[in-house]
Amino acid sequence: MVLLEAESLSAGVSTGLMITATCIFLYTLQRYASDLTPPGPFALPIIGNMWAFPFTKPWLAFLDWRDTYGTRRYQAIDDLLEKRGNLYSDRPRYTVVGELMGLDRGMPIMQYDDPKRRLQRKLARTALSADAVRKYHGVQSRVAALMCWAFLSDPGRFRDHARLAAGRIIMAVTYGLPVSGAEHEYITHAEETMEMITQATMPGAFMADIIPILKHLPAWVPFLSPKRHARKGRAMIERLVETPFNHVVEEMAAGTALPSFTHDLLDDMSNAAEDDGEYKQAVLWSAGSLYGAGGETTYTTVLVFLICMAQHPQIQKKAQEELDSLIGSDRMPAITDRGKLPYIEAIIKEVMRWKVALPFAIPRRVDRDDVYKGYRIPAGSIVIPNVWAMGMDVPSKYPADEFVPERFLEDRPPVDPATYAFGFGRRVCPGKLLAENSVFLLITSILFCCNVSLPFTVDEYGEKRRAEMSVEFTTSLVSYPLPFECTIEPRSAGRSEVVKRASASVE
């Protein structure tokens, strides 16, 4: 009996130990699994794996890393940035361009839970809604006419004309500046400031973004101290947002202000629940954010379109035939023509896919620990969507690196680039519709009046032939094509006259 009890006790202890051991094993396995971070280049103390970040065309290296370590297609971006937007909508803290230069006062890089960001976004979404942007159709049409007449009158400076057109639209919409003015000082300064910002916001641009304590180094310390760059950048940014804003305030006081994003929001200030000073600051910085959100990306998209038309004359001809069948030759295109030109809209999608203006989305910061497909993503991790790679990973019978608008006319077309070119989830650009309208109108207007082609060259045998084109792009937040040559000629005297009349009517 005693032996039996002892055996029963022994069996019970053994069973208990086995259960305990099993539980410990399962707990350890679960803990180990939850400690597995996503694969990638190994991390170093303090700087993590920033050592491996390539500073020339990093989107190409990231594409290789994705093939080696990562997941394909859009699933991860949809799962994390869209469905778990509450965790993946914050921004990294930009020590230099944000804190020291002061750009963290604008919504693009503000922390997600900042009440000032929410107010700015609310204002931007109201002032740039589908109904609100209709009032800017006239501005966009007038700028398109001016740009096309400049193309026809001085085609060698097409790059300057495209940049000026993009800047004019944004400055007219944002501050009511007249579109017929020369290359206004505001536009010139905005271009210089945006070039500085696109360089400064690239990951790894400043060591102080990785090791924030470096911000305290005196300005004379070479390479490591960001203070000299920060002082200059802060002055440029404050001039960018404050000078045209103050101009609108002065014109409103004089009763001469034109309708604009800033004018309309300040005019509604009496209905605002917020403190006047807080509201004015929100209008100031939401307006200042618009140029970067629309001007530079529109300019880049138009340049890429010119490259593609020069390289693919048969695509250009087909697009012109579609446009001619809709509007004839007696009027320029209008934004109301959107939705009636499927081939041209396929071209625009292909332009945005083939060379997207922002190959990287602005980085996100993970708000708290998360687990995705068995991998632990620690709080504070930086997530950088490789937008360019999304355009290269398309399910189509056509090679991804070739410019083929027909891929978007298939029964099962790729994802529309507009769904990822303007950001993701809770950080989608509020000026998306305005930018889409601008791109559509500028591109269709070029197709209406211009033939774009490769320039002629003379080969070693003295024969005249079309030159070949190989275009490089900058490594920056907005990736611009480096200078290239193309020939722009009028399609016909009649169309040129239509453009001339339209541009002459612009005050």
N, C-alpha and C positions, 0 to 999 in steps of 0.2 A: 504494500500500500504506500509506504513511505517512498520506495523506489519509484513507484508509478507517479507519485506526486512530484518527485524530483525530476523525473523524465519529462513530465508535463511542464514543469517550471522551466526546465532547460529548453524544451521546444518553444515555449512561449517567449523566452528571452531571445532565442535564435531568430524566431519570426519577427520579434520587435526590432532586433538589430538589423535584420534584412530590410524591413520596411523603412527604418530610419536611414539606412545606407542608401536605399533606393531614392528616398526623398532628397537626401543630400546630393546625390548624383544628378537627379533631375533639376534641382535648384541650381547646382553648379553649371549644368549644361545650359539652362535657360539664361543664367547670368553671363556665361561665356558668349552665348549667341547674341545677347543684348549688348555686349561690349564690342562686338564686331562692327567696326566702322567700314563704310564703303571702301573698296579697294582703290588704290591709286599710288602715286609716288610717295615714298616714305617721308615722314615729317621730322623736322629738326626742332630742338627746343626753341621757344620764343617765336620764331618765324614760321613754324609749321612747315607746309610744303610749298611756301611761296618761292623757295629757292628754285623750284622746278618750273616756275611760271615763265613761259617764253615771251619775250617782249617784242618780237616781230611776228605779226600775223598769228597771235595766239589761238585764234579759232581753228586754224589748221592743226595745230598740235592737240587741241582739245578733241578734235574729231578722231585723231589717232588714239587718244586716251579712251575715248568712248568705245572704240572698237576693241581695245585691250581690256578695259575694266568695266565699262558701263552698260547702260541699257539703251536700246534703240528706240527710235521713233518718239512720239510725243507723250507716251504713257506716263513717264516719270514727271514731266512738267505738268501735265494735267492733274495727276494724283497729288502733287505737292503744292504747286503754286495756285492751282484753281480750287481743288477740293479741300485742301488744308491751308487755305489762305490766312486763317487766323494765326498760324505758326510761321508762315513764310512770306510775310508782307513787310517786315521791318527792313531797314537799311543798315549796312555797316556804318560805323562812326568814322567819317572822313576827317581825320585830324587836320589836314592841311586845307583842302578845298572847302570843307565844311566848316570846321570850328575856326580856323585862322583866317580864311578868306571870307567867311560869312555866308557861304552858299547854303548852309543848313537852315537858313531862314526861308528858303523856297521849298515847295512841296516835293519836287523830284527826289531829294535826298533827305528830307525830314524823316524823323522816326515815326513809325506808323501810328502810334498811340498819342502823338502830340496833338492836343486840341487845336493848335494853330494850323496844322496840316489839314485837319478835318474841315475847318472853316474855309481854307483856301480851295480845297477840292470841291466843296459845296458851291462856292462862288463860280469856279471854273465850269462845273457841270451845268449850272444854271445858264451862264452866259454863252456856252458853246453847245447847247442842246440842238436837236435836229430843227426845231422851230426857230431858234435864235440865229443859227448860222445862215438862214435864208437871206437875212438882211445884208449879208456880205457877198452875195452872188455878184452884185454889180461891181464891187471893188475888184473881185477876182477876174471878172471879164475885162475890166479896163486895164488891169496889169498885164493880162495875157496879150491884149492888143499892143500895148507898148513894147512888151518883150519881142513879139513877132516882128514888129516893124524895125526894132533894133537888129534882130537877126538878119532881116533883108537888107538893111541899110549898111550894116557894118558886121558882116558874118564872121570875120576873123576874131572878134571879141565875144564869141558866143558864150564863153564861160562867165565873163563879167555880166553879160545880159541876164543869164539864168540866175546868177546869185542875186543880182539887183531885184529881179522879179520876185524871188522868194522872200527877200527882205521887205520889199514894198508891201506885199500882201500882209505879212505879219505885223508890220508897223502900222499899216492903215487899219487893220482889224483891231489891234490892241490899243492903239493910241489915237486913231483918227488922223494920222499924218497924210497929207495929200499924196496920191500915188504918182502924180505927174512931176513931182520935184526931182531935181537931179539926185545924184548919189548922196543922199542926206547924211549929215554927220552921225545921226543916230544909227543908221544902217551900217556905216563904215565901222563905227565903234562896236556895234553888236557882233559883226563878223569877227573882229579881232578878239573880242572877249570869248566868244563861243569856241574859237580855235584854241585859246588857252584852256578853257574848261574841259574840252574833249580830251586834251592831253593829260590834264591834271587828274581826271577821274578814272583813268586807266589803272587797273590793279597794279600795285608796285611802283607807281609813278614817284612816290616819295617814301623814303624809309620811315619817316615819322608816322605814316599810316599803319605801318607794321609794328613799330616800337614808339608809341606815343610820347614817351618821355623825351625823345629827341627834339620835340617842339620847343623845349626850354633852352636849347643850345643857342649861343649868340650868333648873330647873322654872319660873322666873319669866319665861322667854321665851315670849311669847304665840303660840299657833297652831302653832308648830314643835316645841316641846319636848314629848315624850310622857311625861315623868317623873311629873307629877302624876296623870295618868290611870293610868299603869302601877303606881304605888304602891297606889292604891285598888283597881285590878283584881287585883293579886297577892294582897292581903289577902282579897278576896272569894273568889277561886279556892281559896286554901289553906284557908279556912274551909269551903268547899263540900266539899272532898274529905277533910279531916282530921277534922272534928267528928263526923260520923256514923260514920266508920271507927273512931275511938277509942271511941265508944259501943259498937260491936260487940265490940271487944277487951275492954272492961270487963265486958260482959255474959257473954262467953265465960269470963272468969276467975271470974265469980260463978256460972256454970252456968245462966244464965237466958236465953241468946241463942236466938232463934228461927232456924230454917233460912233461909238467904239466900245470895246470890251471895258476899258477903264471908265469912260464917261458914263456908261449905263450902270455900272456897279456903284460908282460914287453918287450917281443921281438917285439910286435906290437906298442910299445910306440912311435916310430918314425912317425907312421901314425896317432897318436892321435891329435885331435884339442886342447885338454886341455893343460894347463901348466904342465910341467914334474913333479913338486912337487905334484900338485893336482892329477895327474893321478896315480902316485906311491902310494899315500895315498889311492886312491880308490881301487887299486889292493890289497894293504895290507889288508884293512878291508873287502873287498868282499871275499878274500881268507880265512881270519880268521873266517868269518861267516859260511863257508862250514862245518866245523866239527860238529857244533851244528845242522846244518840242515840235515846232513846225518848220521854221525857216531853214535850218541846216539839212533836215531830212528831205524836205521838198527839193531843195537845190541839188542834193546828191542824186535823188531819184531821176530828175530831169537829165543830168549829165549821163547817167547810166543808160537812159533811154536813147540819147543821141549816139552813144557807143554802139548800142544794139542795132539801131537803124542803119548806121554806116556799114556795119558788118553784114547785115541781112537785108539787102534791097528788096528781095521778093516778099519779105514779111511787111516791109514798109508799104509796098505797092498794094498788097492785099488790104492793109488797114485803110489806106487812102480810098480805095474803091468802096469799102464799107461806109466810110464817112461820107463820101460823095453821094452815095445812094440815099442817105438819110437827109442831108442838109443842102445838097447841091453846091453851087459855087458863089452864091450871092450873100451869104451871111457866115459869120464865124461861129464855131461851136458854142454851146451854152451848157451850163451845169445840168439843166433840165434834160439834156440828151443822155444823161447817165441812165443805164438800164436798157438802152436801145442799140448799143454797139457792142455786141458780145465778143467780137474778135479783138477790138481795141482794148476792151476790159481784160481780156485774156493776156494781151501784151503787157498791160500795166501789172497784172499779177506776176507775170513771168519776170519782168524787170525787178520787182520787189523780191522775188524768190532767188533769182540768179545772183544778184549782188545787193543784198539787203543793206540799207543805210547804216543800221546799228547791228554789226555782226554779233555783239554781245548785248544782252539786256543789262540794265544797271543792276549790279549785284544785290542780292537779298541776304538778310541775316536771320538765322533760325532763332525764334524767340525762346523756345525751351526744348529740352530733349525730345526726340521723336524716334520712332522705329519704322523703317520702310523696307519691306521684303526681307526681314531678318537682320537688317543692318541698323545699327544705332547711329543717329545723326545728332551729335552733341549740340546743346544750346550754344549759340555764338558762332556756329559754323557759317561760312560764307558760301552762298549758292549762286553760281553764275550761269544762267541759261545760255547755251551756245546757239543763238538764233540762226546764224549762218548754216550750221550743221543741219538744222531742221529743214532748211530749204534744199539741202543736198541729199536728204534722206526721203525721197519721194517715190511712192509706188506708181511707176509709169513705165511704159514700154520705151520711152525716150531717155537717153542718158542724162543723168542729173546735171552734168557740167555743160550741157549744150543749151542754147537759148531756143526754146521751142514752145511758143504760146499755145499750140494745139493741145498740149498736155492738160490744159485747163478746160478744154472742150470735150474731153472724153466722158464716157458714161459715169466713170468713177474718178473724178479729178482729184488731184492732191488737195491737201488742206489749203484754204485761201491764206496767202501770206499776211493779209491784213489782220488775221487772228493772232499772229505772233509778232509782227513787226512793230506794233504799238504797245507792247507790254502784255503782262499777264495778270489775271485775277483782279485783286483789289488795287493794283497799281497800273491799270490800263490808262493810257494817255487820254485825258478828257478832250483834247483837241483833235482826236482821231478823224472825226467827220469833216472838220474844216480842212485838215491836211489832205484827206482823200479827194475832196472837191478841188483843191488847188492843183494837185497832181493830175487829175483827170483833165481839167480845163487847159493847163499849160501843154500837156502832151497832145491833146486833140487839136489845139490851135496850131502847134508846130506841124502836125500832119496835114492840116488844112492848107497851109500856104508854102511849106518848105519841102524840098527834097534834100535829105541828108545822105552823104556818101563819103567813101574813103577818098582822100586826095590822090591826085595823079603823081606818079614818079617816073623817072626815066631809068631803064635798066642798063646793064653794061653793054648792050647791043644798040643802045639808042632808041629802043622801043618804049613808047608811052604806055604805062599800065597803072592799075590801081595799087596803091601802097598797101602793105599789110599793117595791121594794128595789133599791138600788144600793150595793154594798159595795166599799170600797177596801181594799187590802192594803199592809202595811208593806214598805219596802225594807230588808231585812235578810237574813241567812243563812237563818233560818227566817222565812218571810213570813206574818205573822198577819193575819187579817181585822180591820180596825178595828171599833169597836163598832157593832153593828147590833141591830135589834129583831125579835123573832119571838114568836109566841104558842105556848105549850106547854100542852096540856090533856090530862087523862087520857082514855084510850080507853074505859074502863069501870070501874065500881066494883070488879068482880071482879078485874080485872088489877091495879088499884091495891092491893087487899088482898094479892095474891100478892107484890107488890114490898115492901109494908110488912112482911110476915112475914119475907121474905128479908133485909131490911135490919136488922130487929130481932134476928135471930139472929147478927149479926156482933158479935163481942166487941171 
